[in-house]
Amino acid sequence: MFIGSLGPWELAIIFLIVLILFGGKKLPGVARSIGSAITEFKKGISGASVSLDESEKQEKEDTKKKDK
């Protein structure tokens, strides 16, 4: 993943840039918003993956019924 290729110095520089852009008072709110966005994204991906698995399972069952 992309985050794995970033070292500690790169992360520190990114943190400093974010701190300069948003300021110390807004930083916790920004971090909270980013965290909740990532959580929602993961839930969406998980839901799509489950839905895809169910569709594949249903398609296989339909194919078996047609073969019989």
C-alpha angles and dihedrals in degrees: 000000000000096000091057091063094056116094128210093267093053091049091049091052092048090049092051092049091050090047091052093046099046104022129228096282096055097040097088091051092048091049090049091051092049091048093051091047091053090048092051090047091052091048090051093049091047092050092049091049092051091047091050091049091051091049092051091048091050091048091052091050091050090050091051091050091052092049092055 
